C-alpha cells in the first residue's frame, strides 16, 4: 500500500513535472500561433496581388472544392507528422494556404469605402474574443470538454449549410451561418484552450492547429458580418 501512496507522499515532483509540461505546451502553442500569422498574411497578399481572389470569386463551387481538399489534406499530413519539424513546416504551409483562401473575402471587403477599417475591427474583435476565452480557460474550474461533441456537430452543420448556400445564394442563410460560426468557434476556442491549460493536449503542433482554426473562423465570420452591416459602399 505504501508503494501506491508514493507519488502523493513524495512531494510534488510528479505534479511539478506535469505543470512544467503543460506550461511548455501552452507557451509553444502561443509562439507557433503567433508565427503562423505571418504566412497567413503573406498568403492573403499573394491572393490579392495575383488575382487569385477574383478567380475564386468567379468560381465559388470550384473554390470550395479546392479549399476542402487542400485544408483537409494538409491537416491530415500535419497530424501524421506532428512529432517532427516537418509538422511545423506543414502547419506553416497550411496557414499560407488559408491566407490565400481568405483573400477572396478580404478583396470583397477592401472594395468597400471603409474596408481597411472593417478589417481592423474584425482583428480587434477576434483579439478580444481570444483574450476572453483564454482568461476563462485559465481561471474557470468548470470542465468545458463536454461541449466538444455538440460543437463538432455544429461545425458539420455549418460546413453543409455553407456548401448548400453556394447554390442557394440566400443572404439570410449566409448571415445565419456567420453568426453561428462566431458563436461555435468561440466556444471551441474555449474548449481547445482549456484542454491545453489542463494538460489534455501534449503536442503543441496539434494544439496550434486547433486554436488557429478557431481564430481563423472567428475572424473570417466577424469580417463577413461587419461587411454586411457596416460596409460603406459609397
C-alpha positions as CSV (number, residue, x, y, z in Angstrom):
1,X,0.0,0.0,0.0
2,X,2.9,2.4,0.7
3,X,4.0,2.0,-2.9
4,X,0.6,3.1,-4.1
5,X,0.9,6.2,-2.0
6,X,4.4,7.0,-3.0
7,X,3.6,9.5,-5.9
8,X,1.5,11.6,-3.4
9,X,3.8,11.5,-0.4
10,X,7.0,12.1,-2.3
11,X,6.1,15.7,-2.7
12,X,5.1,17.5,-5.9
13,X,7.7,16.1,-8.2
14,X,5.1,14.5,-10.5
15,X,2.8,17.4,-10.2
16,X,5.6,19.9,-10.8
17,X,6.8,18.0,-13.9
18,X,3.2,17.9,-15.2
19,X,2.8,21.6,-14.7
20,X,6.1,22.3,-16.4
21,X,5.0,20.1,-19.4
22,X,1.6,21.9,-19.6
23,X,3.3,25.3,-19.5
24,X,5.7,24.3,-22.2
25,X,3.0,23.1,-24.5
26,X,0.9,26.3,-23.8
27,X,4.0,28.5,-24.4
28,X,5.0,26.8,-27.6
29,X,1.4,26.9,-28.8
30,X,1.2,30.6,-28.4
31,X,4.5,31.2,-30.1
32,X,3.7,29.0,-33.0
33,X,0.2,30.6,-33.3
34,X,1.8,34.0,-33.5
35,X,4.3,32.7,-36.1
36,X,1.5,31.2,-38.1
37,X,0.0,34.7,-38.6
38,X,3.0,35.6,-40.8
39,X,2.4,33.1,-43.6
40,X,-1.4,33.8,-43.3
41,X,-0.8,37.5,-44.1
42,X,1.7,36.6,-46.9
43,X,-0.9,34.2,-48.4
44,X,-3.5,36.8,-48.3
45,X,-1.2,39.3,-50.0
46,X,-0.3,36.8,-52.7
47,X,-4.0,36.0,-53.2
48,X,-4.9,39.7,-53.6
49,X,-1.9,40.7,-55.8
50,X,-2.1,37.8,-58.2
51,X,-5.8,37.9,-58.8
52,X,-6.4,34.5,-57.2
53,X,-9.2,36.1,-55.1
54,X,-11.0,37.2,-58.3
55,X,-10.7,33.7,-59.8
56,X,-12.2,32.2,-56.6
57,X,-15.0,34.8,-56.7
58,X,-15.9,33.8,-60.2
59,X,-15.9,30.1,-59.5
60,X,-17.2,29.6,-55.9
61,X,-18.0,25.9,-56.4
62,X,-14.5,25.1,-57.6
63,X,-13.1,27.3,-54.8
64,X,-15.0,25.3,-52.2
65,X,-13.6,22.0,-53.6
66,X,-10.1,23.4,-53.6
67,X,-10.5,24.7,-50.1
68,X,-11.8,21.5,-48.6
69,X,-9.3,19.3,-50.4
70,X,-6.4,21.5,-49.6
71,X,-7.4,22.2,-46.0
72,X,-8.3,18.6,-45.0
73,X,-5.3,17.2,-47.0
74,X,-2.8,19.5,-45.2
75,X,-4.5,18.8,-41.8
76,X,-4.1,15.1,-42.3
77,X,-0.4,15.5,-43.2
78,X,0.1,17.8,-40.2
79,X,-1.3,15.2,-37.8
80,X,0.8,12.4,-39.4
81,X,4.0,14.5,-38.9
82,X,3.1,16.4,-35.7
83,X,6.0,14.9,-33.7
84,X,8.7,16.3,-36.1
85,X,9.8,19.5,-37.6
86,X,8.0,18.5,-40.7
87,X,4.8,19.0,-38.9
88,X,5.7,22.6,-38.1
89,X,6.6,23.3,-41.7
90,X,3.4,21.7,-42.9
91,X,1.4,23.8,-40.4
92,X,3.0,27.0,-41.7
93,X,2.3,25.8,-45.3
94,X,-1.3,25.3,-44.2
95,X,-1.6,28.8,-42.8
96,X,-0.2,30.2,-46.0
97,X,-2.9,28.3,-47.9
98,X,-5.6,29.6,-45.6
99,X,-4.3,33.1,-46.2
100,X,-4.8,32.6,-49.9
101,X,-8.3,31.3,-49.3
102,X,-9.1,34.3,-47.1
103,X,-8.1,36.7,-49.9
104,X,-11.4,36.4,-51.6
105,X,-13.2,37.8,-48.5
106,X,-10.5,40.4,-48.0
107,X,-10.8,41.5,-51.6
108,X,-14.5,42.0,-51.2
109,X,-14.2,44.0,-48.0
110,X,-11.3,46.1,-49.3
111,X,-13.6,47.0,-52.2
112,X,-15.8,48.9,-49.7
113,X,-15.0,52.5,-48.8
114,X,-14.2,51.6,-45.2
115,X,-12.8,48.2,-45.9
116,X,-9.5,48.7,-44.1
117,X,-11.3,49.9,-41.0
118,X,-13.6,46.9,-41.0
119,X,-10.6,44.5,-41.2
120,X,-9.1,46.3,-38.2
121,X,-12.4,46.0,-36.3
122,X,-12.6,42.3,-37.1
123,X,-9.0,41.8,-36.0
124,X,-9.7,43.7,-32.7
125,X,-12.9,41.7,-32.1
126,X,-11.0,38.4,-32.7
127,X,-8.3,39.5,-30.2
128,X,-11.0,40.4,-27.6
129,X,-12.7,37.0,-28.0
130,X,-9.3,35.2,-27.8
131,X,-8.3,37.2,-24.6
132,X,-11.7,36.4,-23.0
133,X,-11.6,32.7,-23.8
134,X,-8.0,32.4,-22.7
135,X,-8.9,34.1,-19.4
136,X,-11.9,31.8,-18.8
137,X,-9.9,28.7,-19.8
138,X,-7.1,29.6,-17.3
139,X,-9.3,30.5,-14.4
140,X,-12.6,28.6,-14.6
141,X,-12.9,25.3,-12.6
142,X,-15.7,24.2,-14.9
143,X,-14.9,21.4,-17.4
144,X,-16.0,22.6,-20.8
145,X,-14.8,19.5,-22.6
146,X,-18.4,18.1,-22.5
147,X,-19.3,20.7,-25.1
148,X,-17.0,19.4,-27.7
149,X,-19.3,16.7,-29.2
150,X,-22.1,19.2,-29.7
151,X,-19.8,21.9,-31.1
152,X,-18.3,19.3,-33.6
153,X,-21.9,18.6,-34.8
154,X,-22.4,22.3,-35.1
155,X,-19.3,22.6,-37.3
156,X,-20.5,19.8,-39.6
157,X,-23.9,21.6,-39.9
158,X,-22.0,24.8,-40.8
159,X,-20.0,23.1,-43.5
160,X,-23.1,21.5,-45.0
161,X,-25.0,24.8,-44.9
162,X,-22.1,26.7,-46.4
163,X,-21.8,24.3,-49.3
164,X,-25.6,24.4,-49.9
165,X,-25.6,28.2,-49.9
166,X,-23.1,28.2,-52.8
167,X,-26.0,27.1,-54.9
168,X,-28.9,28.6,-53.0
169,X,-27.3,32.1,-52.6
170,X,-29.6,33.1,-49.7
171,X,-28.4,36.2,-47.9
172,X,-30.4,35.3,-44.8
173,X,-28.7,31.8,-44.6
174,X,-25.3,33.4,-45.1
175,X,-26.0,35.7,-42.2
176,X,-27.2,32.9,-40.0
177,X,-24.1,30.8,-40.9
178,X,-21.7,33.6,-39.9
179,X,-23.5,34.4,-36.6
180,X,-23.5,30.7,-35.7
181,X,-19.9,30.3,-36.8
182,X,-18.7,33.1,-34.5
183,X,-20.5,31.5,-31.6
184,X,-19.5,27.9,-32.3
185,X,-15.8,28.7,-32.9
186,X,-15.6,31.0,-29.9
187,X,-16.9,28.1,-27.7
188,X,-14.5,25.7,-29.5
189,X,-11.6,28.1,-28.7
190,X,-12.5,28.0,-25.1
191,X,-12.6,24.2,-25.1
192,X,-9.3,23.9,-27.0
193,X,-7.5,26.4,-24.8
194,X,-8.8,24.7,-21.6
195,X,-7.6,21.3,-22.9
196,X,-4.1,22.7,-23.4
197,X,-4.1,24.5,-20.0
198,X,-5.3,21.3,-18.2
199,X,-2.7,19.1,-19.9
200,X,-5.2,17.3,-22.1
201,X,-3.2,18.2,-25.2
202,X,0.5,17.3,-25.1
203,X,1.5,18.1,-28.7
204,X,1.9,21.8,-29.4
205,X,1.6,21.4,-33.2
206,X,-1.8,19.8,-32.8
207,X,-2.8,22.4,-30.2
208,X,-1.7,25.2,-32.5
209,X,-3.7,23.8,-35.5
210,X,-6.9,23.6,-33.4
211,X,-6.5,27.1,-31.9
212,X,-5.6,28.6,-35.3
213,X,-8.7,27.1,-37.0
214,X,-10.8,28.6,-34.2
215,X,-9.2,32.1,-34.5
216,X,-9.3,32.0,-38.3
217,X,-13.0,31.2,-38.4
218,X,-13.9,33.8,-35.8
219,X,-12.0,36.5,-37.7
220,X,-13.4,35.5,-41.1
221,X,-17.0,35.4,-39.9
222,X,-16.7,38.6,-37.9
223,X,-15.3,40.3,-41.0
224,X,-18.2,38.9,-43.0
225,X,-20.8,40.3,-40.6
226,X,-19.0,43.7,-40.5
227,X,-19.0,43.8,-44.3
228,X,-22.7,43.1,-44.3
229,X,-23.8,45.5,-41.6
230,X,-21.0,48.1,-41.6
231,X,-19.8,48.2,-45.1
232,X,-19.8,51.7,-46.7
233,X,-20.5,51.2,-50.5
234,X,-20.5,55.0,-51.3
